[in-house]
Amino acid sequence: MSFSVIAEDKIVSEKHTTYFRSVVAFGKTRIVEGDKRLEAFEAKRRKISECTQVYIIAIDVKYIAGKEDIEYINAKR
């Protein structure tokens, strides 16, 4: 599975492009059970008080790849 996070994405209309920074994590997923599941569930329940049941899925990350647009790098200079 993969999980993507876009850290920044700025639309630059006059150049017909975007300046972006992002990362993608690749790995395997598994359902968390036992005490670890209860700990994660309790942490999530504190944020969403109506939550009564949930599957907790962990990502065992194998590697992470990141990208940063060249225009973004040049604009920072």
PDB file of N, CA, C and O in Angstrom:
ATOM      1  N   MET A   1       0.842  -1.148   0.000  1.00  0.00           N
ATOM      2  CA  MET A   1       0.000   0.000   0.000  1.00  0.00           C
ATOM      3  C   MET A   1       0.889   1.213   0.000  1.00  0.00           C
ATOM      4  O   MET A   1       2.075   1.135   0.320  1.00  0.00           O
ATOM      5  N   SER A   2       0.312   2.324  -0.358  1.00  0.00           N
ATOM      6  CA  SER A   2       1.052   3.578  -0.298  1.00  0.00           C
ATOM      7  C   SER A   2       0.191   4.633   0.378  1.00  0.00           C
ATOM      8  O   SER A   2      -1.038   4.591   0.329  1.00  0.00           O
ATOM      9  N   PHE A   3       0.874   5.579   1.010  1.00  0.00           N
ATOM     10  CA  PHE A   3       0.211   6.667   1.708  1.00  0.00           C
ATOM     11  C   PHE A   3       0.935   7.943   1.333  1.00  0.00           C
ATOM     12  O   PHE A   3       2.141   8.058   1.550  1.00  0.00           O
ATOM     13  N   SER A   4       0.223   8.897   0.777  1.00  0.00           N
ATOM     14  CA  SER A   4       0.837  10.120   0.272  1.00  0.00           C
ATOM     15  C   SER A   4       0.460  11.317   1.128  1.00  0.00           C
ATOM     16  O   SER A   4      -0.678  11.447   1.577  1.00  0.00           O
ATOM     17  N   VAL A   5       1.446  12.197   1.347  1.00  0.00           N
ATOM     18  CA  VAL A   5       1.212  13.444   2.065  1.00  0.00           C
ATOM     19  C   VAL A   5       1.785  14.578   1.225  1.00  0.00           C
ATOM     20  O   VAL A   5       2.951  14.541   0.831  1.00  0.00           O
ATOM     21  N   ILE A   6       0.966  15.576   0.956  1.00  0.00           N
ATOM     22  CA  ILE A   6       1.424  16.757   0.234  1.00  0.00           C
ATOM     23  C   ILE A   6       1.695  17.830   1.280  1.00  0.00           C
ATOM     24  O   ILE A   6       0.777  18.335   1.925  1.00  0.00           O
ATOM     25  N   ALA A   7       2.972  18.169   1.437  1.00  0.00           N
ATOM     26  CA  ALA A   7       3.365  19.141   2.459  1.00  0.00           C
ATOM     27  C   ALA A   7       3.068  20.562   2.021  1.00  0.00           C
ATOM     28  O   ALA A   7       2.744  21.418   2.844  1.00  0.00           O
ATOM     29  N   GLU A   8       3.177  20.812   0.729  1.00  0.00           N
ATOM     30  CA  GLU A   8       2.901  22.148   0.209  1.00  0.00           C
ATOM     31  C   GLU A   8       2.515  22.030  -1.250  1.00  0.00           C
ATOM     32  O   GLU A   8       3.066  21.208  -1.981  1.00  0.00           O
ATOM     33  N   ASP A   9       1.574  22.846  -1.671  1.00  0.00           N
ATOM     34  CA  ASP A   9       1.122  22.853  -3.065  1.00  0.00           C
ATOM     35  C   ASP A   9       0.623  24.248  -3.379  1.00  0.00           C
ATOM     36  O   ASP A   9      -0.489  24.627  -3.011  1.00  0.00           O
ATOM     37  N   LYS A  10       1.464  25.006  -4.067  1.00  0.00           N
ATOM     38  CA  LYS A  10       1.121  26.388  -4.392  1.00  0.00           C
ATOM     39  C   LYS A  10       0.851  26.497  -5.885  1.00  0.00           C
ATOM     40  O   LYS A  10       1.714  26.168  -6.699  1.00  0.00           O
ATOM     41  N   ILE A  11      -0.331  26.953  -6.246  1.00  0.00           N
ATOM     42  CA  ILE A  11      -0.687  27.146  -7.647  1.00  0.00           C
ATOM     43  C   ILE A  11      -0.052  28.448  -8.130  1.00  0.00           C
ATOM     44  O   ILE A  11      -0.213  29.501  -7.512  1.00  0.00           O
ATOM     45  N   VAL A  12       0.674  28.355  -9.246  1.00  0.00           N
ATOM     46  CA  VAL A  12       1.312  29.517  -9.854  1.00  0.00           C
ATOM     47  C   VAL A  12       0.671  29.696 -11.225  1.00  0.00           C
ATOM     48  O   VAL A  12       1.168  29.190 -12.232  1.00  0.00           O
ATOM     49  N   SER A  13      -0.437  30.421 -11.244  1.00  0.00           N
ATOM     50  CA  SER A  13      -1.254  30.554 -12.453  1.00  0.00           C
ATOM     51  C   SER A  13      -0.490  31.143 -13.628  1.00  0.00           C
ATOM     52  O   SER A  13      -0.615  30.663 -14.755  1.00  0.00           O
ATOM     53  N   GLU A  14       0.298  32.177 -13.374  1.00  0.00           N
ATOM     54  CA  GLU A  14       0.986  32.844 -14.478  1.00  0.00           C
ATOM     55  C   GLU A  14       2.012  31.947 -15.180  1.00  0.00           C
ATOM     56  O   GLU A  14       2.381  32.199 -16.327  1.00  0.00           O
ATOM     57  N   LYS A  15       2.471  30.894 -14.482  1.00  0.00           N
ATOM     58  CA  LYS A  15       3.421  29.949 -15.081  1.00  0.00           C
ATOM     59  C   LYS A  15       2.752  28.628 -15.453  1.00  0.00           C
ATOM     60  O   LYS A  15       3.415  27.713 -15.941  1.00  0.00           O
ATOM     61  N   HIS A  16       1.439  28.524 -15.224  1.00  0.00           N
ATOM     62  CA  HIS A  16       0.677  27.304 -15.523  1.00  0.00           C
ATOM     63  C   HIS A  16       1.305  26.065 -14.861  1.00  0.00           C
ATOM     64  O   HIS A  16       1.496  25.035 -15.507  1.00  0.00           O
ATOM     65  N   THR A  17       1.620  26.185 -13.570  1.00  0.00           N
ATOM     66  CA  THR A  17       2.246  25.080 -12.851  1.00  0.00           C
ATOM     67  C   THR A  17       1.894  25.165 -11.370  1.00  0.00           C
ATOM     68  O   THR A  17       1.151  26.051 -10.948  1.00  0.00           O
ATOM     69  N   THR A  18       2.425  24.253 -10.601  1.00  0.00           N
ATOM     70  CA  THR A  18       2.344  24.298  -9.141  1.00  0.00           C
ATOM     71  C   THR A  18       3.734  24.076  -8.569  1.00  0.00           C
ATOM     72  O   THR A  18       4.554  23.367  -9.153  1.00  0.00           O
ATOM     73  N   TYR A  19       3.989  24.690  -7.422  1.00  0.00           N
ATOM     74  CA  TYR A  19       5.205  24.404  -6.662  1.00  0.00           C
ATOM     75  C   TYR A  19       4.769  23.444  -5.562  1.00  0.00           C
ATOM     76  O   TYR A  19       3.836  23.743  -4.816  1.00  0.00           O
ATOM     77  N   PHE A  20       5.426  22.304  -5.454  1.00  0.00           N
ATOM     78  CA  PHE A  20       4.952  21.306  -4.501  1.00  0.00           C
ATOM     79  C   PHE A  20       6.094  20.602  -3.781  1.00  0.00           C
ATOM     80  O   PHE A  20       7.232  20.575  -4.250  1.00  0.00           O
ATOM     81  N   ARG A  21       5.761  20.045  -2.652  1.00  0.00           N
ATOM     82  CA  ARG A  21       6.627  19.154  -1.873  1.00  0.00           C
ATOM     83  C   ARG A  21       5.739  18.029  -1.388  1.00  0.00           C
ATOM     84  O   ARG A  21       4.666  18.284  -0.841  1.00  0.00           O
ATOM     85  N   SER A  22       6.160  16.790  -1.575  1.00  0.00           N
ATOM     86  CA  SER A  22       5.332  15.672  -1.138  1.00  0.00           C
ATOM     87  C   SER A  22       6.201  14.471  -0.789  1.00  0.00           C
ATOM     88  O   SER A  22       7.358  14.378  -1.200  1.00  0.00           O
ATOM     89  N   VAL A  23       5.624  13.561  -0.027  1.00  0.00           N
ATOM     90  CA  VAL A  23       6.265  12.286   0.294  1.00  0.00           C
ATOM     91  C   VAL A  23       5.250  11.163   0.125  1.00  0.00           C
ATOM     92  O   VAL A  23       4.047  11.362   0.293  1.00  0.00           O
ATOM     93  N   VAL A  24       5.756   9.983  -0.211  1.00  0.00           N
ATOM     94  CA  VAL A  24       4.926   8.790  -0.314  1.00  0.00           C
ATOM     95  C   VAL A  24       5.623   7.691   0.473  1.00  0.00           C
ATOM     96  O   VAL A  24       6.804   7.418   0.261  1.00  0.00           O
ATOM     97  N   ALA A  25       4.885   7.063   1.379  1.00  0.00           N
ATOM     98  CA  ALA A  25       5.398   5.919   2.140  1.00  0.00           C
ATOM     99  C   ALA A  25       4.811   4.648   1.532  1.00  0.00           C
ATOM    100  O   ALA A  25       3.615   4.581   1.249  1.00  0.00           O
ATOM    101  N   PHE A  26       5.653   3.654   1.336  1.00  0.00           N
ATOM    102  CA  PHE A  26       5.231   2.376   0.783  1.00  0.00           C
ATOM    103  C   PHE A  26       5.464   1.289   1.828  1.00  0.00           C
ATOM    104  O   PHE A  26       6.501   1.274   2.490  1.00  0.00           O
ATOM    105  N   GLY A  27       4.504   0.383   1.976  1.00  0.00           N
ATOM    106  CA  GLY A  27       4.665  -0.685   2.949  1.00  0.00           C
ATOM    107  C   GLY A  27       3.501  -1.653   2.930  1.00  0.00           C
ATOM    108  O   GLY A  27       2.702  -1.674   1.994  1.00  0.00           O
ATOM    109  N   LYS A  28       3.421  -2.447   3.974  1.00  0.00           N
ATOM    110  CA  LYS A  28       2.330  -3.415   4.130  1.00  0.00           C
ATOM    111  C   LYS A  28       1.434  -2.953   5.264  1.00  0.00           C
ATOM    112  O   LYS A  28       1.891  -2.324   6.218  1.00  0.00           O
ATOM    113  N   THR A  29       0.156  -3.274   5.148  1.00  0.00           N
ATOM    114  CA  THR A  29      -0.784  -2.948   6.215  1.00  0.00           C
ATOM    115  C   THR A  29      -1.131  -4.200   6.999  1.00  0.00           C
ATOM    116  O   THR A  29      -1.038  -5.323   6.502  1.00  0.00           O
ATOM    117  N   ARG A  30      -1.528  -3.974   8.222  1.00  0.00           N
ATOM    118  CA  ARG A  30      -1.986  -5.076   9.067  1.00  0.00           C
ATOM    119  C   ARG A  30      -2.975  -4.516  10.071  1.00  0.00           C
ATOM    120  O   ARG A  30      -2.888  -3.350  10.456  1.00  0.00           O
ATOM    121  N   ILE A  31      -3.905  -5.340  10.492  1.00  0.00           N
ATOM    122  CA  ILE A  31      -4.866  -4.938  11.520  1.00  0.00           C
ATOM    123  C   ILE A  31      -4.188  -5.080  12.870  1.00  0.00           C
ATOM    124  O   ILE A  31      -3.615  -6.123  13.188  1.00  0.00           O
ATOM    125  N   VAL A  32      -4.260  -4.014  13.661  1.00  0.00           N
ATOM    126  CA  VAL A  32      -3.645  -4.008  14.990  1.00  0.00           C
ATOM    127  C   VAL A  32      -4.623  -4.632  15.976  1.00  0.00           C
ATOM    128  O   VAL A  32      -5.815  -4.323  15.963  1.00  0.00           O
ATOM    129  N   GLU A  33      -4.115  -5.504  16.825  1.00  0.00           N
ATOM    130  CA  GLU A  33      -4.970  -6.192  17.796  1.00  0.00           C
ATOM    131  C   GLU A  33      -4.356  -6.099  19.189  1.00  0.00           C
ATOM    132  O   GLU A  33      -3.232  -5.623  19.351  1.00  0.00           O
ATOM    133  N   GLY A  34      -5.095  -6.552  20.180  1.00  0.00           N
ATOM    134  CA  GLY A  34      -4.601  -6.616  21.550  1.00  0.00           C
ATOM    135  C   GLY A  34      -4.430  -5.254  22.194  1.00  0.00           C
ATOM    136  O   GLY A  34      -5.172  -4.317  21.897  1.00  0.00           O
ATOM    137  N   ASP A  35      -3.433  -5.148  23.090  1.00  0.00           N
ATOM    138  CA  ASP A  35      -3.211  -3.916  23.842  1.00  0.00           C
ATOM    139  C   ASP A  35      -2.893  -2.726  22.941  1.00  0.00           C
ATOM    140  O   ASP A  35      -3.346  -1.613  23.211  1.00  0.00           O
ATOM    141  N   LYS A  36      -2.131  -2.941  21.886  1.00  0.00           N
ATOM    142  CA  LYS A  36      -1.799  -1.854  20.965  1.00  0.00           C
ATOM    143  C   LYS A  36      -3.062  -1.285  20.322  1.00  0.00           C
ATOM    144  O   LYS A  36      -3.179  -0.074  20.134  1.00  0.00           O
ATOM    145  N   ARG A  37      -4.005  -2.166  19.985  1.00  0.00           N
ATOM    146  CA  ARG A  37      -5.269  -1.718  19.404  1.00  0.00           C
ATOM    147  C   ARG A  37      -6.033  -0.863  20.397  1.00  0.00           C
ATOM    148  O   ARG A  37      -6.574   0.179  20.030  1.00  0.00           O
ATOM    149  N   LEU A  38      -6.083  -1.294  21.657  1.00  0.00           N
ATOM    150  CA  LEU A  38      -6.806  -0.552  22.684  1.00  0.00           C
ATOM    151  C   LEU A  38      -6.192   0.830  22.915  1.00  0.00           C
ATOM    152  O   LEU A  38      -6.915   1.811  23.088  1.00  0.00           O
ATOM    153  N   GLU A  39      -4.859   0.904  22.919  1.00  0.00           N
ATOM    154  CA  GLU A  39      -4.175   2.189  23.090  1.00  0.00           C
ATOM    155  C   GLU A  39      -4.514   3.137  21.938  1.00  0.00           C
ATOM    156  O   GLU A  39      -4.838   4.304  22.162  1.00  0.00           O
ATOM    157  N   ALA A  40      -4.436   2.630  20.712  1.00  0.00           N
ATOM    158  CA  ALA A  40      -4.729   3.462  19.544  1.00  0.00           C
ATOM    159  C   ALA A  40      -6.197   3.874  19.520  1.00  0.00           C
ATOM    160  O   ALA A  40      -6.521   5.016  19.193  1.00  0.00           O
ATOM    161  N   PHE A  41      -7.075   2.951  19.865  1.00  0.00           N
ATOM    162  CA  PHE A  41      -8.505   3.242  19.897  1.00  0.00           C
ATOM    163  C   PHE A  41      -8.813   4.337  20.914  1.00  0.00           C
ATOM    164  O   PHE A  41      -9.587   5.250  20.628  1.00  0.00           O
ATOM    165  N   GLU A  42      -8.214   4.251  22.090  1.00  0.00           N
ATOM    166  CA  GLU A  42      -8.457   5.247  23.131  1.00  0.00           C
ATOM    167  C   GLU A  42      -7.966   6.626  22.689  1.00  0.00           C
ATOM    168  O   GLU A  42      -8.631   7.629  22.947  1.00  0.00           O
ATOM    169  N   ALA A  43      -6.823   6.684  22.036  1.00  0.00           N
ATOM    170  CA  ALA A  43      -6.305   7.961  21.536  1.00  0.00           C
ATOM    171  C   ALA A  43      -7.261   8.554  20.499  1.00  0.00           C
ATOM    172  O   ALA A  43      -7.515   9.758  20.513  1.00  0.00           O
ATOM    173  N   LYS A  44      -7.782   7.734  19.617  1.00  0.00           N
ATOM    174  CA  LYS A  44      -8.721   8.200  18.590  1.00  0.00           C
ATOM    175  C   LYS A  44     -10.056   8.594  19.219  1.00  0.00           C
ATOM    176  O   LYS A  44     -10.655   9.592  18.819  1.00  0.00           O
ATOM    177  N   ARG A  45     -10.525   7.826  20.195  1.00  0.00           N
ATOM    178  CA  ARG A  45     -11.801   8.102  20.850  1.00  0.00           C
ATOM    179  C   ARG A  45     -11.794   9.460  21.537  1.00  0.00           C
ATOM    180  O   ARG A  45     -12.818  10.142  21.559  1.00  0.00           O
ATOM    181  N   ARG A  46     -10.660   9.864  22.099  1.00  0.00           N
ATOM    182  CA  ARG A  46     -10.575  11.171  22.750  1.00  0.00           C
ATOM    183  C   ARG A  46     -10.834  12.305  21.756  1.00  0.00           C
ATOM    184  O   ARG A  46     -11.361  13.354  22.128  1.00  0.00           O
ATOM    185  N   LYS A  47     -10.465  12.090  20.500  1.00  0.00           N
ATOM    186  CA  LYS A  47     -10.673  13.125  19.477  1.00  0.00           C
ATOM    187  C   LYS A  47     -12.078  13.067  18.889  1.00  0.00           C
ATOM    188  O   LYS A  47     -12.639  14.101  18.526  1.00  0.00           O
ATOM    189  N   ILE A  48     -12.653  11.869  18.792  1.00  0.00           N
ATOM    190  CA  ILE A  48     -13.984  11.687  18.200  1.00  0.00           C
ATOM    191  C   ILE A  48     -14.839  10.981  19.245  1.00  0.00           C
ATOM    192  O   ILE A  48     -14.873   9.752  19.293  1.00  0.00           O
ATOM    193  N   SER A  49     -15.524  11.745  20.076  1.00  0.00           N
ATOM    194  CA  SER A  49     -16.202  11.159  21.237  1.00  0.00           C
ATOM    195  C   SER A  49     -17.323  10.194  20.887  1.00  0.00           C
ATOM    196  O   SER A  49     -17.668   9.343  21.706  1.00  0.00           O
ATOM    197  N   GLU A  50     -17.912  10.300  19.676  1.00  0.00           N
ATOM    198  CA  GLU A  50     -19.010   9.403  19.322  1.00  0.00           C
ATOM    199  C   GLU A  50     -18.532   8.030  18.848  1.00  0.00           C
ATOM    200  O   GLU A  50     -19.349   7.134  18.639  1.00  0.00           O
ATOM    201  N   CYS A  51     -17.259   7.858  18.683  1.00  0.00           N
ATOM    202  CA  CYS A  51     -16.707   6.610  18.144  1.00  0.00           C
ATOM    203  C   CYS A  51     -16.918   5.463  19.141  1.00  0.00           C
ATOM    204  O   CYS A  51     -16.562   5.573  20.314  1.00  0.00           O
ATOM    205  N   THR A  52     -17.506   4.356  18.649  1.00  0.00           N
ATOM    206  CA  THR A  52     -17.729   3.204  19.528  1.00  0.00           C
ATOM    207  C   THR A  52     -16.968   1.962  19.076  1.00  0.00           C
ATOM    208  O   THR A  52     -16.705   1.074  19.887  1.00  0.00           O
ATOM    209  N   GLN A  53     -16.612   1.887  17.804  1.00  0.00           N
ATOM    210  CA  GLN A  53     -15.810   0.765  17.337  1.00  0.00           C
ATOM    211  C   GLN A  53     -15.035   1.183  16.099  1.00  0.00           C
ATOM    212  O   GLN A  53     -15.466   2.050  15.339  1.00  0.00           O
ATOM    213  N   VAL A  54     -13.887   0.553  15.910  1.00  0.00           N
ATOM    214  CA  VAL A  54     -13.019   0.932  14.802  1.00  0.00           C
ATOM    215  C   VAL A  54     -11.992  -0.168  14.560  1.00  0.00           C
ATOM    216  O   VAL A  54     -11.597  -0.864  15.495  1.00  0.00           O
ATOM    217  N   TYR A  55     -11.562  -0.329  13.323  1.00  0.00           N
ATOM    218  CA  TYR A  55     -10.405  -1.160  13.022  1.00  0.00           C
ATOM    219  C   TYR A  55      -9.193  -0.249  13.026  1.00  0.00           C
ATOM    220  O   TYR A  55      -9.211   0.817  12.409  1.00  0.00           O
ATOM    221  N   ILE A  56      -8.155  -0.654  13.708  1.00  0.00           N
ATOM    222  CA  ILE A  56      -6.899   0.093  13.700  1.00  0.00           C
ATOM    223  C   ILE A  56      -5.974  -0.623  12.723  1.00  0.00           C
ATOM    224  O   ILE A  56      -5.661  -1.802  12.894  1.00  0.00           O
ATOM    225  N   ILE A  57      -5.544   0.104  11.699  1.00  0.00           N
ATOM    226  CA  ILE A  57      -4.685  -0.485  10.677  1.00  0.00           C
ATOM    227  C   ILE A  57      -3.318   0.177  10.753  1.00  0.00           C
ATOM    228  O   ILE A  57      -3.214   1.399  10.653  1.00  0.00           O
ATOM    229  N   ALA A  58      -2.284  -0.611  10.925  1.00  0.00           N
ATOM    230  CA  ALA A  58      -0.913  -0.105  10.983  1.00  0.00           C
ATOM    231  C   ALA A  58      -0.273  -0.223   9.609  1.00  0.00           C
ATOM    232  O   ALA A  58      -0.618  -1.104   8.821  1.00  0.00           O
ATOM    233  N   ILE A  59       0.653   0.667   9.336  1.00  0.00           N
ATOM    234  CA  ILE A  59       1.444   0.608   8.108  1.00  0.00           C
ATOM    235  C   ILE A  59       2.879   0.307   8.511  1.00  0.00           C
ATOM    236  O   ILE A  59       3.515   1.106   9.198  1.00  0.00           O
ATOM    237  N   ASP A  60       3.384  -0.833   8.089  1.00  0.00           N
ATOM    238  CA  ASP A  60       4.786  -1.171   8.294  1.00  0.00           C
ATOM    239  C   ASP A  60       5.544  -0.646   7.084  1.00  0.00           C
ATOM    240  O   ASP A  60       5.596  -1.293   6.037  1.00  0.00           O
ATOM    241  N   VAL A  61       6.133   0.543   7.244  1.00  0.00           N
ATOM    242  CA  VAL A  61       6.757   1.246   6.124  1.00  0.00           C
ATOM    243  C   VAL A  61       8.033   0.527   5.690  1.00  0.00           C
ATOM    244  O   VAL A  61       8.899   0.210   6.506  1.00  0.00           O
ATOM    245  N   LYS A  62       8.125   0.279   4.384  1.00  0.00           N
ATOM    246  CA  LYS A  62       9.327  -0.330   3.803  1.00  0.00           C
ATOM    247  C   LYS A  62      10.279   0.739   3.292  1.00  0.00           C
ATOM    248  O   LYS A  62      11.490   0.631   3.483  1.00  0.00           O
ATOM    249  N   TYR A  63       9.743   1.777   2.641  1.00  0.00           N
ATOM    250  CA  TYR A  63      10.569   2.907   2.230  1.00  0.00           C
ATOM    251  C   TYR A  63       9.695   4.125   1.965  1.00  0.00           C
ATOM    252  O   TYR A  63       8.482   4.025   1.783  1.00  0.00           O
ATOM    253  N   ILE A  64      10.354   5.273   1.952  1.00  0.00           N
ATOM    254  CA  ILE A  64       9.679   6.548   1.738  1.00  0.00           C
ATOM    255  C   ILE A  64      10.384   7.282   0.607  1.00  0.00           C
ATOM    256  O   ILE A  64      11.614   7.320   0.552  1.00  0.00           O
ATOM    257  N   ALA A  65       9.605   7.861  -0.288  1.00  0.00           N
ATOM    258  CA  ALA A  65      10.154   8.664  -1.384  1.00  0.00           C
ATOM    259  C   ALA A  65       9.565  10.063  -1.297  1.00  0.00           C
ATOM    260  O   ALA A  65       8.381  10.229  -1.007  1.00  0.00           O
ATOM    261  N   GLY A  66      10.396  11.065  -1.549  1.00  0.00           N
ATOM    262  CA  GLY A  66       9.934  12.440  -1.507  1.00  0.00           C
ATOM    263  C   GLY A  66      10.229  13.152  -2.811  1.00  0.00           C
ATOM    264  O   GLY A  66      11.163  12.800  -3.531  1.00  0.00           O
ATOM    265  N   LYS A  67       9.421  14.156  -3.106  1.00  0.00           N
ATOM    266  CA  LYS A  67       9.628  14.957  -4.316  1.00  0.00           C
ATOM    267  C   LYS A  67       9.472  16.425  -3.958  1.00  0.00           C
ATOM    268  O   LYS A  67       8.675  16.801  -3.098  1.00  0.00           O
ATOM    269  N   GLU A  68      10.257  17.239  -4.644  1.00  0.00           N
ATOM    270  CA  GLU A  68      10.141  18.675  -4.499  1.00  0.00           C
ATOM    271  C   GLU A  68      10.317  19.263  -5.887  1.00  0.00           C
ATOM    272  O   GLU A  68      11.318  19.006  -6.555  1.00  0.00           O
ATOM    273  N   ASP A  69       9.352  20.045  -6.315  1.00  0.00           N
ATOM    274  CA  ASP A  69       9.355  20.633  -7.644  1.00  0.00           C
ATOM    275  C   ASP A  69      10.560  21.561  -7.820  1.00  0.00           C
ATOM    276  O   ASP A  69      10.878  22.325  -6.909  1.00  0.00           O
ATOM    277  N   ILE A  70      11.237  21.512  -8.974  1.00  0.00           N
ATOM    278  CA  ILE A  70      12.428  22.329  -9.213  1.00  0.00           C
ATOM    279  C   ILE A  70      12.106  23.820  -9.126  1.00  0.00           C
ATOM    280  O   ILE A  70      12.919  24.598  -8.628  1.00  0.00           O
ATOM    281  N   GLU A  71      10.934  24.224  -9.603  1.00  0.00           N
ATOM    282  CA  GLU A  71      10.547  25.626  -9.501  1.00  0.00           C
ATOM    283  C   GLU A  71      10.386  26.044  -8.036  1.00  0.00           C
ATOM    284  O   GLU A  71      10.703  27.174  -7.664  1.00  0.00           O
ATOM    285  N   TYR A  72       9.899  25.136  -7.231  1.00  0.00           N
ATOM    286  CA  TYR A  72       9.756  25.410  -5.795  1.00  0.00           C
ATOM    287  C   TYR A  72      11.122  25.638  -5.169  1.00  0.00           C
ATOM    288  O   TYR A  72      11.305  26.573  -4.390  1.00  0.00           O
ATOM    289  N   ILE A  73      12.078  24.787  -5.506  1.00  0.00           N
ATOM    290  CA  ILE A  73      13.445  24.915  -4.980  1.00  0.00           C
ATOM    291  C   ILE A  73      14.041  26.258  -5.417  1.00  0.00           C
ATOM    292  O   ILE A  73      14.620  26.981  -4.606  1.00  0.00           O
ATOM    293  N   ASN A  74      13.894  26.580  -6.690  1.00  0.00           N
ATOM    294  CA  ASN A  74      14.436  27.840  -7.208  1.00  0.00           C
ATOM    295  C   ASN A  74      13.764  29.047  -6.577  1.00  0.00           C
ATOM    296  O   ASN A  74      14.421  30.061  -6.341  1.00  0.00           O
ATOM    297  N   ALA A  75      12.460  28.962  -6.297  1.00  0.00           N
ATOM    298  CA  ALA A  75      11.732  30.075  -5.699  1.00  0.00           C
ATOM    299  C   ALA A  75      12.188  30.337  -4.264  1.00  0.00           C
ATOM    300  O   ALA A  75      12.131  31.473  -3.794  1.00  0.00           O
ATOM    301  N   LYS A  76      12.642  29.287  -3.564  1.00  0.00           N
ATOM    302  CA  LYS A  76      13.107  29.450  -2.183  1.00  0.00           C
ATOM    303  C   LYS A  76      14.451  30.175  -2.121  1.00  0.00           C
ATOM    304  O   LYS A  76      14.786  30.774  -1.100  1.00  0.00           O
ATOM    305  N   ARG A  77      15.215  30.123  -3.203  1.00  0.00           N
ATOM    306  CA  ARG A  77      16.569  30.724  -3.200  1.00  0.00           C
ATOM    307  C   ARG A  77      16.537  32.189  -3.246  1.00  0.00           C
ATOM    308  O   ARG A  77      17.589  32.829  -3.249  1.00  0.00           O
TER     309      ARG A  77
END
